Amino acid sequence: MSDVKTFSMFIQLKHKSLNVYDAVRELTKEIYKASMSLPTEEKFNMVQQIRRAALSVKLNLAEGCTRRSALERKRYLEISRGSVVEIDAALETVVDLNYFKIEDLKNIGELLNKCFAMLSKMIG
């Protein structure tokens, strides 16, 4: 992770100081980079779906951390974690279709496992 800790957008909120947020930012960035290598015929299917799921992880984590109700916060974190699982399933299809070899996705796989574990711990 290059400048994740040194750069932040406009609103300084608690979630931006969490290690899980750093991991999710890195995952989102890596998903976007990898999706650029998918075939052009997947531009409106697989690419958009994987990117949407990556954004969902990040956005639901951010929004969930701002919720006062523990129950509501937990729900957003569960949605975020569900999107991690969605990315995993989509990447399995990417490998099944021989768009990538599993070795090419090693870093993303590690990030997926890390994010899943961290979100699970937050959910409790």
Secondary structure, 3 states (H helix, E strand, C coil): CCCCCCCCCCCCCHHHHCHHHHHHHHHHHHHHHHHCCCCHHHHHHHHHHHHHHHHHHHHHHHHHHCCCCHHHHHHHHHHHHHHHHHHHHHHHHHHHCCCCCHHHHHHHHHHHHHHHHHHHHHHC
